[in-house]
Amino acid sequence: MDPSNLPRHLDPLEQNILEQRGVFDLPDNSLCDALVENFFNWVAPIVPIVDRLNFLRHYQDRESPPSLLLLHAMFTVASRYCPRENQDAGVAAPCEFYRKAKALYDAGYEQDPIPLIQSTLLLGLYWEGPEGNWVLLADVTENGLFYWSRLSIALAQAQGMHLSERISSYRPPTQRLLRRIWWALYTRDRAVAAAFGRPTHIDLADCTVEPLTLNDFGREEGCADGFHGGADDHASFFIEYVNLWRVLEKTPSQVGSSVSTREGQIQHTTQQLHDWYMSCPSGIHWRPFYHKFLPSLLCSSYYSAICSILLPNFSQLSEDFQISCLNAATMIVSVLETLHSCGQLQYAPTFV
């Protein structure tokens, strides 16, 4: 794989700056292969925005390599799953790939809108945690995390990715990919807003893109094993994760409402969440005695949604609601304990 085929629009000075930043220097082939495998094993099932077969075809082709920006963005999130000793040695540190990806973006290296949107979405997932360097942390959390999320949405809307009539002009495989990217952007927009109290940027009233179906996912995508499940389980997980946020989308505002009105609204929303979870395919229902990775994430997301609705009003709620909130918190702990005992907690996305 040779990523040094420079776009013609870069002038020699820009090329020199990128070379000085080391963006064309990749790890050895074995580490690159491990990072690609990590990405498709642990990231792609949760954020299904890269077509596996198409990417691997370019990845193995020296004459037509994949987007270098996309590659560094994938390595940024995938290197989180490398052994800590490798990261400590600087061999696969996420921050190094992040800096290279950011340099490529700032230089306008990537001109193709699809890998550009894929890359900015993935860079919005980058999170070093509170133990990271405080300067880098500020860049990622205060500016980077929100910056990349909003940027990827703006780029997608500029391409009409939120409009079915615009997507329909592409070939069917690309249409399916664009729908997955758009709904991944939607879930990211909602997750960031919920976690950090920020406004959302996607208004579904302005969108005509169709909801996802199993047909939008290739059966060859992802891996199939006892922990992850098969391709249909991957697709069902993401479809239902989108549906979870669409249920929460309908949650009415409780600001200024009376206690009785508030409890009625909470009862309605929690019942909708319960009905949604019960309607999910049985293959993605989490069972601690038959643990699978993706169902555990969906389960924890469901109970986290319950807690997010009940906790702000906990002291004013009836005893039944308070018990429901405590039961939801207990289920979240049970999921986390199971992930930890199976050695999978490190692979869980940052929202867990």
TORSE-249699 format. One record per residue (C-alpha): z, y, x; chain; residue number from 1. Coordinates in nm, 2 decimals. Each point is the difference from the previous one (the first is absolute). Example, Ala and Ser with C-alpha at 12.3 -4.5 7.8 and 13.67 -1.06 7.14 Angstrom:
+--------+--------+--------+---+-----+
|      w |      v |      u | c |   k |
+--------+--------+--------+---+-----+
|   0.78 |  -0.45 |   1.23 | A |   1 |
|  -0.07 |   0.34 |   0.14 | A |   2 |
+--------+--------+--------+---+-----+
END
This chain:
+--------+--------+--------+---+-----+
|      w |      v |      u | c |   k |
+--------+--------+--------+---+-----+
|   0.00 |   0.00 |   0.00 | A |   1 |
|  -0.11 |   0.33 |   0.15 | A |   2 |
|   0.13 |   0.31 |  -0.18 | A |   3 |
|  -0.16 |   0.25 |   0.25 | A |   4 |
|  -0.32 |   0.06 |  -0.20 | A |   5 |
|   0.07 |   0.37 |  -0.04 | A |   6 |
|  -0.14 |   0.19 |  -0.30 | A |   7 |
|  -0.27 |   0.24 |   0.09 | A |   8 |
|   0.17 |   0.29 |  -0.18 | A |   9 |
|   0.28 |   0.01 |   0.27 | A |  10 |
|  -0.07 |   0.25 |   0.28 | A |  11 |
|   0.09 |  -0.10 |   0.36 | A |  12 |
|   0.32 |   0.21 |  -0.01 | A |  13 |
|   0.13 |  -0.19 |  -0.31 | A |  14 |
|  -0.10 |  -0.33 |   0.15 | A |  15 |
|   0.19 |   0.09 |   0.32 | A |  16 |
|   0.31 |   0.10 |  -0.19 | A |  17 |
|   0.00 |  -0.32 |  -0.20 | A |  18 |
|  -0.04 |  -0.20 |   0.32 | A |  19 |
|   0.29 |   0.19 |   0.16 | A |  20 |
|   0.21 |  -0.10 |  -0.31 | A |  21 |
|  -0.10 |  -0.36 |   0.06 | A |  22 |
|  -0.14 |  -0.06 |  -0.35 | A |  23 |
|  -0.27 |  -0.23 |   0.14 | A |  24 |
|   0.25 |  -0.22 |   0.18 | A |  25 |
|   0.10 |  -0.30 |  -0.21 | A |  26 |
|   0.25 |  -0.27 |   0.08 | A |  27 |
|  -0.13 |  -0.33 |   0.14 | A |  28 |
|  -0.19 |  -0.22 |  -0.24 | A |  29 |
|   0.29 |  -0.24 |  -0.07 | A |  30 |
|   0.22 |   0.29 |  -0.12 | A |  31 |
|  -0.28 |   0.16 |  -0.20 | A |  32 |
|  -0.06 |  -0.34 |  -0.17 | A |  33 |
|   0.38 |  -0.03 |  -0.07 | A |  34 |
|   0.01 |   0.35 |  -0.15 | A |  35 |
|  -0.31 |  -0.07 |  -0.22 | A |  36 |
|   0.17 |  -0.32 |  -0.12 | A |  37 |
|   0.33 |   0.19 |  -0.07 | A |  38 |
|  -0.19 |   0.25 |  -0.20 | A |  39 |
|  -0.18 |  -0.25 |  -0.23 | A |  40 |
|   0.31 |  -0.22 |  -0.03 | A |  41 |
|   0.26 |   0.27 |  -0.08 | A |  42 |
|  -0.16 |   0.33 |  -0.08 | A |  43 |
|  -0.33 |  -0.08 |  -0.18 | A |  44 |
|   0.16 |  -0.20 |  -0.28 | A |  45 |
|   0.21 |   0.30 |  -0.09 | A |  46 |
|  -0.26 |   0.27 |   0.08 | A |  47 |
|  -0.33 |  -0.18 |  -0.07 | A |  48 |
|  -0.23 |   0.27 |   0.13 | A |  49 |
|  -0.19 |  -0.17 |   0.28 | A |  50 |
|  -0.26 |  -0.27 |  -0.07 | A |  51 |
|   0.11 |  -0.29 |   0.22 | A |  52 |
|  -0.34 |  -0.17 |   0.05 | A |  53 |
|  -0.19 |   0.32 |   0.05 | A |  54 |
|   0.25 |   0.13 |   0.25 | A |  55 |
|   0.02 |  -0.33 |   0.20 | A |  56 |
|  -0.38 |  -0.01 |   0.02 | A |  57 |
|   0.00 |   0.34 |   0.17 | A |  58 |
|   0.31 |  -0.08 |   0.20 | A |  59 |
|  -0.18 |  -0.29 |   0.16 | A |  60 |
|  -0.33 |   0.19 |   0.06 | A |  61 |
|  -0.02 |   0.20 |   0.32 | A |  62 |
|  -0.31 |   0.18 |  -0.12 | A |  63 |
|   0.15 |   0.12 |  -0.33 | A |  64 |
|   0.37 |   0.03 |   0.04 | A |  65 |
|   0.23 |   0.12 |  -0.28 | A |  66 |
|   0.11 |   0.36 |  -0.04 | A |  67 |
|   0.22 |   0.09 |   0.30 | A |  68 |
|   0.21 |   0.23 |  -0.22 | A |  69 |
|   0.05 |  -0.28 |  -0.25 | A |  70 |
|   0.09 |  -0.25 |   0.28 | A |  71 |
|   0.27 |   0.23 |   0.14 | A |  72 |
|   0.13 |   0.07 |  -0.35 | A |  73 |
|   0.02 |  -0.38 |  -0.06 | A |  74 |
|   0.17 |  -0.05 |   0.33 | A |  75 |
|   0.25 |   0.27 |  -0.08 | A |  76 |
|   0.13 |  -0.18 |  -0.30 | A |  77 |
|  -0.05 |  -0.36 |   0.13 | A |  78 |
|   0.18 |   0.06 |   0.33 | A |  79 |
|   0.32 |   0.05 |  -0.20 | A |  80 |
|   0.00 |  -0.38 |  -0.03 | A |  81 |
|  -0.03 |  -0.06 |   0.37 | A |  82 |
|   0.31 |  -0.13 |   0.18 | A |  83 |
|   0.24 |   0.28 |   0.10 | A |  84 |
|  -0.02 |  -0.09 |   0.37 | A |  85 |
|  -0.38 |   0.08 |  -0.01 | A |  86 |
|   0.06 |   0.33 |  -0.17 | A |  87 |
|   0.28 |   0.09 |   0.25 | A |  88 |
|  -0.24 |  -0.07 |   0.28 | A |  89 |
|  -0.25 |   0.24 |  -0.16 | A |  90 |
|  -0.26 |  -0.28 |  -0.04 | A |  91 |
|  -0.03 |   0.03 |  -0.37 | A |  92 |
|   0.21 |   0.31 |  -0.10 | A |  93 |
|  -0.11 |   0.13 |  -0.34 | A |  94 |
|   0.04 |   0.36 |   0.11 | A |  95 |
|  -0.26 |  -0.05 |   0.27 | A |  96 |
|  -0.26 |  -0.12 |  -0.24 | A |  97 |
|   0.10 |   0.28 |  -0.24 | A |  98 |
|  -0.06 |   0.27 |   0.26 | A |  99 |
|  -0.34 |  -0.15 |   0.08 | A | 100 |
|  -0.10 |  -0.02 |  -0.36 | A | 101 |
|   0.12 |   0.36 |  -0.06 | A | 102 |
|  -0.20 |   0.12 |   0.30 | A | 103 |
|  -0.32 |  -0.17 |  -0.14 | A | 104 |
|   0.06 |   0.15 |  -0.34 | A | 105 |
|   0.06 |   0.35 |   0.14 | A | 106 |
|  -0.32 |  -0.02 |   0.21 | A | 107 |
|  -0.21 |  -0.09 |  -0.31 | A | 108 |
|  -0.10 |  -0.33 |   0.17 | A | 109 |
|  -0.05 |  -0.20 |  -0.32 | A | 110 |
|  -0.28 |   0.13 |  -0.23 | A | 111 |
|  -0.01 |  -0.29 |  -0.25 | A | 112 |
|   0.22 |   0.09 |  -0.30 | A | 113 |
|   0.11 |  -0.35 |  -0.08 | A | 114 |
|   0.17 |  -0.09 |   0.33 | A | 115 |
|   0.12 |   0.36 |   0.02 | A | 116 |
|   0.19 |  -0.05 |  -0.33 | A | 117 |
|   0.12 |  -0.35 |   0.09 | A | 118 |
|   0.13 |   0.14 |   0.33 | A | 119 |
|   0.19 |   0.30 |  -0.14 | A | 120 |
|   0.15 |  -0.22 |  -0.27 | A | 121 |
|   0.13 |  -0.24 |   0.26 | A | 122 |
|   0.13 |   0.28 |   0.22 | A | 123 |
|   0.20 |   0.11 |  -0.30 | A | 124 |
|   0.19 |  -0.33 |   0.01 | A | 125 |
|   0.12 |   0.06 |   0.36 | A | 126 |
|   0.38 |   0.03 |   0.01 | A | 127 |
|   0.21 |  -0.04 |   0.31 | A | 128 |
|   0.33 |   0.02 |  -0.17 | A | 129 |
|   0.31 |   0.21 |   0.08 | A | 130 |
|   0.04 |  -0.16 |   0.34 | A | 131 |
|  -0.33 |   0.15 |   0.12 | A | 132 |
|  -0.05 |   0.30 |   0.22 | A | 133 |
|   0.10 |   0.31 |  -0.21 | A | 134 |
|  -0.30 |   0.20 |   0.10 | A | 135 |
|  -0.24 |  -0.27 |  -0.10 | A | 136 |
|   0.21 |  -0.08 |  -0.31 | A | 137 |
|  -0.03 |   0.36 |  -0.12 | A | 138 |
|  -0.37 |  -0.01 |   0.05 | A | 139 |
|  -0.03 |  -0.32 |  -0.20 | A | 140 |
|   0.24 |   0.06 |  -0.28 | A | 141 |
|  -0.01 |   0.37 |  -0.07 | A | 142 |
|  -0.37 |   0.05 |   0.07 | A | 143 |
|  -0.18 |  -0.33 |   0.09 | A | 144 |
|   0.12 |  -0.23 |  -0.28 | A | 145 |
|  -0.08 |   0.25 |  -0.28 | A | 146 |
|  -0.29 |   0.15 |   0.19 | A | 147 |
|  -0.19 |  -0.33 |   0.03 | A | 148 |
|   0.08 |  -0.10 |  -0.35 | A | 149 |
|  -0.13 |   0.32 |  -0.15 | A | 150 |
|  -0.30 |   0.02 |   0.23 | A | 151 |
|  -0.12 |  -0.35 |  -0.08 | A | 152 |
|   0.02 |   0.08 |  -0.37 | A | 153 |
|  -0.19 |   0.32 |   0.05 | A | 154 |
|  -0.27 |  -0.18 |   0.20 | A | 155 |
|  -0.03 |  -0.27 |  -0.26 | A | 156 |
|  -0.03 |   0.25 |  -0.29 | A | 157 |
|  -0.27 |   0.19 |   0.20 | A | 158 |
|  -0.20 |  -0.33 |   0.01 | A | 159 |
|   0.06 |  -0.05 |  -0.38 | A | 160 |
|   0.20 |  -0.31 |   0.06 | A | 161 |
|   0.20 |   0.08 |  -0.31 | A | 162 |
|  -0.31 |   0.00 |  -0.22 | A | 163 |
|  -0.16 |  -0.32 |  -0.12 | A | 164 |
|  -0.34 |   0.16 |  -0.03 | A | 165 |
|   0.01 |   0.10 |   0.37 | A | 166 |
|   0.11 |  -0.34 |   0.11 | A | 167 |
|  -0.27 |  -0.18 |  -0.20 | A | 168 |
|  -0.26 |   0.15 |   0.24 | A | 169 |
|   0.11 |  -0.24 |   0.28 | A | 170 |
|  -0.08 |  -0.36 |   0.05 | A | 171 |
|   0.24 |  -0.24 |  -0.19 | A | 172 |
|   0.21 |  -0.10 |   0.31 | A | 173 |
|   0.05 |   0.36 |   0.09 | A | 174 |
|   0.09 |   0.08 |  -0.36 | A | 175 |
|   0.28 |  -0.26 |   0.01 | A | 176 |
|   0.13 |   0.13 |   0.33 | A | 177 |
|   0.00 |   0.36 |  -0.13 | A | 178 |
|   0.19 |  -0.09 |  -0.31 | A | 179 |
|   0.26 |  -0.18 |   0.22 | A | 180 |
|   0.03 |   0.31 |   0.23 | A | 181 |
|   0.04 |   0.24 |  -0.30 | A | 182 |
|   0.28 |  -0.20 |  -0.16 | A | 183 |
|   0.17 |  -0.04 |   0.34 | A | 184 |
|  -0.01 |   0.38 |   0.03 | A | 185 |
|   0.15 |   0.02 |  -0.35 | A | 186 |
|   0.29 |  -0.23 |   0.08 | A | 187 |
|   0.06 |   0.18 |   0.33 | A | 188 |
|   0.00 |   0.34 |  -0.18 | A | 189 |
|   0.26 |  -0.13 |  -0.25 | A | 190 |
|   0.22 |  -0.17 |   0.26 | A | 191 |
|   0.02 |   0.31 |   0.22 | A | 192 |
|   0.07 |   0.22 |  -0.29 | A | 193 |
|   0.28 |  -0.23 |  -0.13 | A | 194 |
|   0.16 |  -0.05 |   0.34 | A | 195 |
|   0.00 |   0.36 |   0.12 | A | 196 |
|   0.00 |   0.19 |  -0.33 | A | 197 |
|  -0.34 |   0.15 |   0.06 | A | 198 |
|  -0.26 |   0.08 |  -0.27 | A | 199 |
|  -0.28 |  -0.25 |  -0.06 | A | 200 |
|  -0.36 |   0.10 |   0.08 | A | 201 |
|  -0.19 |  -0.25 |  -0.21 | A | 202 |
|  -0.04 |   0.07 |  -0.37 | A | 203 |
|  -0.13 |  -0.31 |  -0.18 | A | 204 |
|  -0.13 |   0.22 |  -0.27 | A | 205 |
|  -0.27 |   0.12 |   0.24 | A | 206 |
|  -0.09 |  -0.36 |   0.11 | A | 207 |
|  -0.25 |  -0.23 |  -0.16 | A | 208 |
|   0.01 |  -0.28 |   0.26 | A | 209 |
|   0.06 |  -0.34 |  -0.16 | A | 210 |
|   0.33 |  -0.19 |   0.04 | A | 211 |
|  -0.01 |  -0.28 |   0.26 | A | 212 |
|  -0.08 |  -0.35 |  -0.10 | A | 213 |
|  -0.01 |  -0.33 |   0.20 | A | 214 |
|  -0.37 |   0.06 |   0.05 | A | 215 |
|   0.07 |   0.30 |   0.22 | A | 216 |
|   0.15 |  -0.23 |   0.26 | A | 217 |
|  -0.19 |  -0.25 |   0.22 | A | 218 |
|   0.15 |  -0.35 |   0.01 | A | 219 |
|  -0.03 |   0.00 |   0.37 | A | 220 |
|   0.23 |   0.30 |   0.04 | A | 221 |
|   0.34 |  -0.05 |   0.15 | A | 222 |
|   0.17 |  -0.32 |   0.11 | A | 223 |
|   0.11 |  -0.28 |  -0.23 | A | 224 |
|   0.33 |  -0.17 |   0.08 | A | 225 |
|   0.33 |  -0.09 |  -0.15 | A | 226 |
|   0.15 |   0.34 |   0.07 | A | 227 |
|  -0.29 |   0.22 |  -0.11 | A | 228 |
|  -0.18 |  -0.21 |  -0.26 | A | 229 |
|  -0.37 |  -0.03 |  -0.06 | A | 230 |
|  -0.27 |   0.27 |  -0.04 | A | 231 |
|   0.06 |   0.03 |  -0.37 | A | 232 |
|   0.37 |   0.06 |   0.06 | A | 233 |
|  -0.09 |   0.28 |   0.25 | A | 234 |
|  -0.22 |   0.16 |  -0.27 | A | 235 |
|   0.25 |  -0.05 |  -0.27 | A | 236 |
|   0.27 |   0.16 |   0.21 | A | 237 |
|  -0.19 |   0.32 |   0.06 | A | 238 |
|  -0.13 |   0.02 |  -0.36 | A | 239 |
|   0.35 |  -0.03 |  -0.13 | A | 240 |
|   0.14 |   0.24 |   0.26 | A | 241 |
|  -0.25 |   0.26 |  -0.14 | A | 242 |
|   0.10 |  -0.09 |  -0.35 | A | 243 |
|   0.37 |   0.06 |   0.08 | A | 244 |
|  -0.07 |   0.35 |   0.10 | A | 245 |
|  -0.21 |   0.05 |  -0.31 | A | 246 |
|   0.29 |  -0.11 |  -0.21 | A | 247 |
|   0.23 |   0.25 |   0.18 | A | 248 |
|  -0.27 |   0.26 |  -0.05 | A | 249 |
|   0.09 |   0.00 |  -0.37 | A | 250 |
|   0.37 |   0.07 |   0.06 | A | 251 |
|   0.09 |   0.31 |  -0.20 | A | 252 |
|   0.20 |   0.28 |   0.16 | A | 253 |
|   0.37 |  -0.02 |  -0.07 | A | 254 |
|   0.07 |   0.36 |   0.11 | A | 255 |
|   0.19 |   0.19 |  -0.26 | A | 256 |
|   0.02 |  -0.29 |  -0.25 | A | 257 |
|   0.32 |  -0.11 |  -0.17 | A | 258 |
|   0.19 |  -0.31 |   0.11 | A | 259 |
|  -0.12 |  -0.20 |  -0.31 | A | 260 |
|  -0.36 |   0.11 |   0.05 | A | 261 |
|   0.02 |  -0.08 |   0.37 | A | 262 |
|   0.13 |  -0.35 |  -0.07 | A | 263 |
|  -0.28 |  -0.06 |  -0.25 | A | 264 |
|  -0.26 |   0.11 |   0.26 | A | 265 |
|   0.16 |  -0.23 |   0.26 | A | 266 |
|   0.02 |  -0.29 |  -0.24 | A | 267 |
|  -0.37 |   0.05 |  -0.07 | A | 268 |
|  -0.11 |   0.02 |   0.36 | A | 269 |
|   0.21 |  -0.29 |   0.12 | A | 270 |
|  -0.13 |  -0.22 |  -0.28 | A | 271 |
|  -0.36 |   0.09 |   0.10 | A | 272 |
|   0.08 |  -0.09 |   0.36 | A | 273 |
|   0.15 |  -0.33 |  -0.12 | A | 274 |
|  -0.30 |  -0.08 |  -0.21 | A | 275 |
|  -0.23 |   0.09 |   0.29 | A | 276 |
|   0.19 |  -0.23 |   0.24 | A | 277 |
|   0.01 |  -0.29 |  -0.24 | A | 278 |
|  -0.38 |   0.04 |  -0.05 | A | 279 |
|  -0.07 |  -0.04 |   0.37 | A | 280 |
|  -0.17 |  -0.32 |   0.10 | A | 281 |
|   0.26 |  -0.27 |   0.07 | A | 282 |
|  -0.13 |  -0.05 |   0.35 | A | 283 |
|   0.14 |   0.35 |   0.10 | A | 284 |
|   0.34 |  -0.04 |  -0.16 | A | 285 |
|   0.26 |  -0.02 |   0.27 | A | 286 |
|   0.23 |  -0.30 |   0.01 | A | 287 |
|   0.26 |  -0.02 |   0.28 | A | 288 |
|  -0.03 |  -0.38 |   0.01 | A | 289 |
|  -0.38 |   0.02 |   0.03 | A | 290 |
|  -0.03 |   0.32 |   0.21 | A | 291 |
|  -0.33 |   0.17 |   0.06 | A | 292 |
|  -0.04 |   0.33 |   0.18 | A | 293 |
|  -0.22 |   0.20 |  -0.24 | A | 294 |
|   0.19 |  -0.10 |  -0.32 | A | 295 |
|   0.32 |   0.11 |   0.17 | A | 296 |
|  -0.14 |   0.34 |   0.07 | A | 297 |
|  -0.12 |   0.04 |  -0.36 | A | 298 |
|   0.34 |  -0.12 |  -0.13 | A | 299 |
|   0.19 |   0.25 |   0.22 | A | 300 |
|  -0.24 |   0.28 |  -0.12 | A | 301 |
|   0.07 |  -0.09 |  -0.36 | A | 302 |
|   0.38 |   0.01 |   0.04 | A | 303 |
|  -0.02 |   0.31 |   0.21 | A | 304 |
|  -0.19 |   0.17 |  -0.28 | A | 305 |
|   0.28 |  -0.11 |  -0.24 | A | 306 |
|   0.26 |   0.16 |   0.24 | A | 307 |
|  -0.20 |   0.32 |   0.04 | A | 308 |
|   0.01 |   0.05 |  -0.38 | A | 309 |
|   0.37 |  -0.10 |  -0.05 | A | 310 |
|   0.18 |   0.14 |   0.30 | A | 311 |
|  -0.06 |   0.37 |  -0.06 | A | 312 |
|   0.18 |  -0.03 |  -0.33 | A | 313 |
|   0.24 |  -0.28 |   0.09 | A | 314 |
|   0.33 |   0.17 |  -0.09 | A | 315 |
|  -0.13 |   0.10 |  -0.34 | A | 316 |
|  -0.15 |  -0.33 |  -0.09 | A | 317 |
|   0.14 |  -0.27 |  -0.23 | A | 318 |
|   0.17 |  -0.30 |   0.16 | A | 319 |
|  -0.30 |  -0.22 |  -0.07 | A | 320 |
|  -0.23 |   0.23 |   0.20 | A | 321 |
|   0.25 |   0.02 |   0.28 | A | 322 |
|   0.01 |  -0.38 |   0.02 | A | 323 |
|  -0.38 |  -0.01 |   0.00 | A | 324 |
|  -0.01 |   0.25 |   0.29 | A | 325 |
|   0.25 |  -0.21 |   0.20 | A | 326 |
|  -0.19 |  -0.32 |  -0.07 | A | 327 |
|  -0.32 |   0.17 |   0.12 | A | 328 |
|   0.17 |   0.11 |   0.32 | A | 329 |
|   0.13 |  -0.36 |   0.05 | A | 330 |
|  -0.35 |  -0.14 |  -0.04 | A | 331 |
|  -0.13 |   0.24 |   0.26 | A | 332 |
|   0.27 |  -0.11 |   0.25 | A | 333 |
|  -0.09 |  -0.36 |  -0.08 | A | 334 |
|  -0.36 |   0.06 |   0.08 | A | 335 |
|   0.08 |   0.17 |   0.32 | A | 336 |
|   0.24 |  -0.27 |   0.11 | A | 337 |
|  -0.27 |  -0.26 |  -0.07 | A | 338 |
|  -0.25 |   0.19 |   0.20 | A | 339 |
|   0.25 |   0.03 |   0.29 | A | 340 |
|   0.08 |  -0.37 |  -0.01 | A | 341 |
|  -0.37 |  -0.09 |   0.01 | A | 342 |
|  -0.06 |   0.24 |   0.29 | A | 343 |
|  -0.23 |   0.21 |  -0.21 | A | 344 |
|   0.20 |   0.32 |  -0.04 | A | 345 |
|  -0.18 |   0.15 |   0.30 | A | 346 |
|  -0.33 |  -0.05 |  -0.18 | A | 347 |
|   0.10 |   0.17 |  -0.32 | A | 348 |
|  -0.16 |   0.34 |  -0.05 | A | 349 |
|   0.20 |   0.32 |   0.05 | A | 350 |
|   0.06 |   0.05 |  -0.38 | A | 351 |
|   0.22 |  -0.32 |   0.01 | A | 352 |
+--------+--------+--------+---+-----+
END
